[in-house]
Amino acid sequence: MRAAGERVLLELIAPAQERMGRAWAANDMTVAQEHAATAISERCVAAVADATAPAVTGTCVGRVLVSCVDGEWHSLPARLVSEVLRLRGWRVDYLGAQVPTEHLVAHARRTRAQAVLLSSSIPTLLPGAHNAISSCQGAGLPVLAGGAAFGPQGRYARLMRAEWAKDAPDAAALLGRLTPSGTHATRLPDLDLPHLGDQEYTMVRRTKLQLVKQTLADVEERSPETREYSQYQMERTVEDIDFIVSYLATALYVDDPDLFTRFITWTADILAARGVPPRCLLPALDSLLNQLKDFPRTVGILTAAHTLLTPPPAP
């Protein structure tokens, strides 16, 4: 029963959810349809949990806490990991989506968890995830991180000194090898990420509203057709610019231009699937390059993305 339950979770529900995400990106599924499908997946996970509960008996392997980082609302991956660990004999405290770090650490201490597993799919939450990782480790709790937010092969998890679990079975294997490190002082981000000393990330984060406002004004000036946008179209434009600045700040935080170019490529594909030419992103990048021209790392990141979107000259 345990093996069958795990196969349903990992070989049926998880792949189906991934296909739904790709369908939304390709404009083959609306947001409402994707949410409805996710709700079905959640009910299927609950059904597996109910069906396998009688089979999960015997000695408890240990106790762990599984949670999404603060701001993360995609909770299904964390739920899948929780159920797989439960099937493998772990007692799991599953906290779900958007858990503030201070409450996460307090709960882990109160329950005497042996480890904390953190899930995130949104890269812009990496600074908060870093805080959660260092806070848990400061309480003597080993941390496993998982989810798309932590980058290819978990590069950002390792940058933040957390263990990386690529999937639920990998998390289970890693848990078997983790040992508490003892309570120590919570690390400041600069200790893990010395590049933050140049203050470029801090400046972009603190001036985000101003950057978005000026970028919108520059886009309207360069692309007069935007002045005819409906309220809905204008709100989406502001939202897109806000995302661009947020991902730029995050790329500065982890010092990885690839994080930003991956986001720009993904956004360009999303726009193309909806009949919007990806080159419409160029005015926003041009505006940010002008506003942030005195910041070398920022200019490098923006230039790489701009080059990616700029069509080659005609022969």
C-alpha positions as CSV (number, residue, x, y, z in Angstrom):
1,M,0.0,0.0,0.0
2,R,2.8,2.4,0.9
3,A,4.6,1.8,-2.4
4,A,1.4,2.2,-4.4
5,G,0.6,5.4,-2.6
6,E,4.0,6.9,-3.4
7,R,3.7,5.9,-7.0
8,V,0.4,7.8,-7.3
9,L,1.9,10.8,-5.7
10,L,5.1,10.9,-7.7
11,E,4.2,9.3,-11.0
12,L,0.7,10.5,-11.5
13,I,-0.2,13.7,-9.5
14,A,3.2,15.4,-9.7
15,P,3.7,15.0,-13.5
16,A,0.1,16.0,-14.1
17,Q,0.6,19.2,-12.2
18,E,3.8,20.0,-14.2
19,R,1.8,19.5,-17.4
20,M,-0.8,21.9,-16.2
21,G,1.9,24.5,-15.6
22,R,3.2,24.1,-19.1
23,A,-0.3,24.3,-20.5
24,W,-0.9,27.6,-18.8
25,A,2.4,29.0,-20.1
26,A,1.5,28.0,-23.6
27,N,-1.9,29.7,-23.2
28,D,-3.7,26.4,-23.5
29,M,-5.3,26.8,-20.1
30,T,-6.7,29.8,-18.2
31,V,-5.7,30.8,-14.7
32,A,-9.1,29.6,-13.5
33,Q,-8.8,26.2,-15.2
34,E,-5.3,25.8,-13.7
35,H,-6.6,26.6,-10.2
36,A,-9.5,24.2,-10.6
37,A,-7.1,21.5,-11.8
38,T,-4.8,22.2,-8.8
39,A,-7.7,21.8,-6.4
40,I,-8.4,18.4,-8.0
41,S,-4.8,17.4,-7.4
42,E,-5.0,18.5,-3.8
43,R,-8.1,16.3,-3.3
44,C,-6.2,13.4,-4.9
45,V,-3.3,13.8,-2.5
46,A,-5.8,13.9,0.4
47,A,-7.4,10.7,-0.9
48,V,-4.0,9.0,-1.0
49,A,-3.3,10.1,2.5
50,D,-6.6,8.7,3.8
51,A,-6.2,5.4,1.9
52,T,-2.7,4.8,3.2
53,A,-3.1,6.0,6.8
54,P,-3.9,2.5,8.2
55,A,-0.8,1.1,6.5
56,V,1.5,3.7,8.1
57,T,2.3,2.1,11.5
58,G,5.3,0.9,13.4
59,T,8.3,2.8,14.7
60,C,8.5,6.5,13.8
61,V,11.7,7.4,12.0
62,G,11.8,10.9,13.3
63,R,9.9,14.2,13.2
64,V,10.4,16.9,10.6
65,L,8.7,20.2,9.6
66,V,7.7,20.9,6.0
67,S,6.7,24.4,5.0
68,C,6.6,26.9,2.2
69,V,8.7,30.0,2.7
70,D,6.9,33.3,3.5
71,G,5.1,34.6,0.5
72,E,5.0,31.3,-1.4
73,W,1.5,30.2,-2.2
74,H,2.3,27.1,-4.4
75,S,1.9,24.6,-1.6
76,L,1.2,21.4,-3.5
77,P,4.9,20.4,-4.0
78,A,5.5,20.7,-0.2
79,R,2.4,18.7,0.4
80,L,3.6,15.9,-1.9
81,V,6.9,15.8,-0.1
82,S,5.1,15.6,3.3
83,E,3.0,12.7,2.2
84,V,6.0,10.8,0.8
85,L,7.9,11.3,4.0
86,R,4.9,10.2,6.0
87,L,4.7,7.0,4.0
88,R,8.3,6.4,4.7
89,G,7.8,6.5,8.5
90,W,8.4,10.2,9.4
91,R,6.1,12.2,11.6
92,V,5.6,15.3,9.5
93,D,4.3,18.7,10.7
94,Y,3.1,20.2,7.4
95,L,2.5,24.0,7.7
96,G,1.4,24.8,4.2
97,A,1.8,28.1,2.3
98,Q,3.1,31.5,3.2
99,V,4.6,30.8,6.7
100,P,6.3,33.7,8.4
101,T,9.9,32.8,9.4
102,E,9.5,33.6,13.1
103,H,6.5,31.3,13.4
104,L,8.2,28.5,11.4
105,V,11.2,28.6,13.7
106,A,9.0,28.8,16.9
107,H,6.9,25.8,15.8
108,A,10.0,23.8,14.9
109,R,11.5,24.4,18.4
110,R,8.2,23.7,20.1
111,T,7.8,20.3,18.3
112,R,11.5,19.5,18.6
113,A,11.7,18.9,14.8
114,Q,14.9,17.1,13.7
115,A,15.0,19.1,10.4
116,V,13.1,21.7,8.4
117,L,12.2,21.3,4.8
118,L,11.6,24.6,2.9
119,S,9.8,24.8,-0.4
120,S,9.6,27.7,-2.9
121,S,8.9,28.0,-6.6
122,I,9.2,31.8,-6.9
123,P,12.8,33.1,-7.2
124,T,11.9,36.6,-6.0
125,L,11.3,35.0,-2.6
126,L,15.0,33.9,-2.3
127,P,16.0,36.7,0.1
128,G,13.3,35.7,2.5
129,A,14.2,32.1,2.0
130,H,17.8,32.9,2.9
131,N,16.5,34.5,6.1
132,A,14.5,31.4,6.9
133,I,17.4,29.1,6.3
134,S,19.8,31.0,8.4
135,S,17.2,31.5,11.2
136,C,16.5,27.7,11.3
137,Q,20.2,26.9,11.3
138,G,20.7,29.5,14.1
139,A,18.2,27.4,16.1
140,G,20.3,24.3,15.4
141,L,18.0,22.9,12.8
142,P,19.3,21.3,9.6
143,V,17.6,22.7,6.5
144,L,16.6,21.0,3.2
145,A,15.5,23.3,0.4
146,G,13.5,22.3,-2.6
147,G,11.6,23.8,-5.5
148,A,12.3,25.8,-8.7
149,A,13.1,29.0,-6.8
150,F,16.4,27.5,-5.7
151,G,17.7,27.4,-9.3
152,P,19.1,24.6,-11.6
153,Q,20.5,21.8,-9.4
154,G,19.7,23.8,-6.3
155,R,22.6,26.3,-6.9
156,Y,21.0,29.0,-4.7
157,A,20.2,26.6,-1.9
158,R,23.9,25.7,-1.7
159,L,24.8,29.3,-1.9
160,M,22.7,29.9,1.2
161,R,24.3,26.8,2.9
162,A,21.2,24.6,2.8
163,E,21.0,21.0,1.6
164,W,19.3,20.7,-1.8
165,A,16.6,18.0,-2.4
166,K,15.6,17.6,-6.0
167,D,12.5,15.6,-5.2
168,A,10.7,13.8,-2.4
169,P,12.8,10.6,-2.5
170,D,16.0,12.6,-2.5
171,A,14.7,14.5,0.6
172,A,14.0,11.3,2.3
173,A,17.5,10.0,1.6
174,L,19.1,13.3,2.8
175,L,17.1,13.2,6.0
176,G,18.6,9.9,6.8
177,R,22.1,11.5,6.8
178,L,21.4,14.8,8.5
179,T,22.5,15.5,12.0
180,P,21.7,18.6,14.2
181,S,24.6,21.1,14.1
182,G,23.9,22.8,17.5
183,T,22.6,26.2,18.1
184,H,24.7,29.0,16.7
185,A,24.2,32.7,15.9
186,T,22.1,33.5,12.9
187,R,24.3,34.5,10.0
188,L,24.0,37.8,8.3
189,P,23.4,37.6,4.5
190,D,26.7,39.3,3.8
191,L,28.6,36.4,5.3
192,D,27.1,34.0,2.7
193,L,26.9,36.6,-0.1
194,P,29.8,39.0,0.2
195,H,28.9,40.7,-3.1
196,L,26.0,42.4,-1.3
197,G,28.6,44.7,0.1
198,D,28.4,46.8,-3.1
199,Q,24.8,47.9,-2.1
200,E,23.5,47.4,-5.6
201,Y,20.8,45.0,-4.4
202,T,19.8,47.2,-1.5
203,M,19.5,50.2,-3.8
204,V,17.3,48.5,-6.4
205,R,15.1,47.0,-3.7
206,R,14.7,50.3,-1.8
207,T,13.9,52.3,-4.9
208,K,11.7,49.7,-6.5
209,L,8.5,51.9,-6.6
210,Q,10.4,54.8,-8.1
211,L,12.1,52.5,-10.7
212,V,8.7,51.1,-11.7
213,K,7.1,54.5,-12.0
214,Q,9.9,56.0,-14.1
215,T,10.0,52.8,-16.3
216,L,6.3,53.0,-17.0
217,A,6.6,56.7,-18.0
218,D,9.5,55.9,-20.3
219,V,7.6,53.0,-21.9
220,E,4.6,55.2,-22.5
221,E,6.8,57.8,-24.1
222,R,8.6,55.4,-26.4
223,S,5.5,53.3,-27.2
224,P,2.6,55.8,-27.7
225,E,0.2,52.9,-28.3
226,T,0.3,52.2,-24.6
227,R,-1.6,55.4,-24.0
228,E,-4.7,53.7,-25.6
229,Y,-4.5,50.7,-23.3
230,S,-7.5,49.7,-21.3
231,Q,-7.3,49.8,-17.5
232,Y,-6.8,46.0,-17.5
233,Q,-3.9,46.3,-20.1
234,M,-2.3,49.1,-18.1
235,E,-2.5,47.1,-14.8
236,R,-0.8,44.1,-16.5
237,T,1.9,46.4,-17.9
238,V,2.6,47.8,-14.5
239,E,2.6,44.3,-13.1
240,D,5.1,43.1,-15.7
241,I,7.4,46.1,-15.0
242,D,7.2,45.3,-11.3
243,F,8.2,41.7,-11.9
244,I,11.1,42.8,-14.1
245,V,12.5,45.0,-11.3
246,S,11.8,42.3,-8.6
247,Y,13.7,39.7,-10.6
248,L,16.5,42.1,-11.3
249,A,16.9,42.7,-7.6
250,T,16.9,39.0,-6.9
251,A,19.6,38.4,-9.6
252,L,21.7,41.0,-7.8
253,Y,21.0,39.3,-4.5
254,V,22.4,35.9,-5.7
255,D,24.8,37.5,-8.1
256,D,23.6,35.5,-11.1
257,P,22.7,37.1,-14.4
258,D,21.2,33.8,-15.5
259,L,18.4,34.1,-13.0
260,F,17.2,37.3,-14.7
261,T,17.7,36.1,-18.3
262,R,15.8,32.9,-17.5
263,F,12.9,35.1,-16.3
264,I,13.1,37.3,-19.4
265,T,13.1,34.3,-21.6
266,W,10.1,32.8,-19.8
267,T,8.3,36.1,-20.0
268,A,9.0,36.4,-23.7
269,D,7.6,32.9,-24.3
270,I,4.5,33.8,-22.2
271,L,3.9,36.9,-24.2
272,A,4.5,35.2,-27.6
273,A,2.0,32.5,-26.7
274,R,-0.5,35.3,-26.2
275,G,0.2,37.1,-29.4
276,V,2.4,39.8,-27.9
277,P,5.8,40.4,-29.5
278,P,8.6,39.8,-27.0
279,R,10.4,43.0,-28.2
280,C,7.9,45.0,-26.2
281,L,10.1,44.2,-23.2
282,L,13.0,46.2,-24.7
283,P,11.7,49.7,-23.7
284,A,11.5,48.7,-20.1
285,L,15.0,47.3,-20.2
286,D,16.3,50.4,-21.9
287,S,14.7,52.6,-19.2
288,L,16.3,50.6,-16.4
289,L,19.7,50.6,-18.1
290,N,19.5,54.4,-18.2
291,Q,18.3,54.7,-14.6
292,L,20.9,52.3,-13.2
293,K,23.8,53.1,-15.5
294,D,26.2,53.8,-12.6
295,F,25.9,50.2,-11.1
296,P,28.2,47.7,-12.9
297,R,26.6,44.4,-11.8
298,T,23.1,45.8,-12.6
299,V,24.2,47.0,-16.1
300,G,25.8,43.6,-16.8
301,I,22.6,41.8,-15.9
302,L,20.3,44.1,-17.9
303,T,22.6,44.1,-20.9
304,A,22.7,40.3,-21.1
305,A,18.9,40.2,-21.1
306,H,18.7,43.1,-23.7
307,T,21.1,41.2,-26.0
308,L,18.9,38.1,-25.7
309,L,15.8,39.9,-26.9
310,T,17.5,42.1,-29.6
311,P,17.1,40.5,-33.1
312,P,20.4,40.1,-35.0
313,P,21.0,42.7,-37.8
314,A,19.7,41.8,-41.2
315,P,22.4,40.4,-43.5
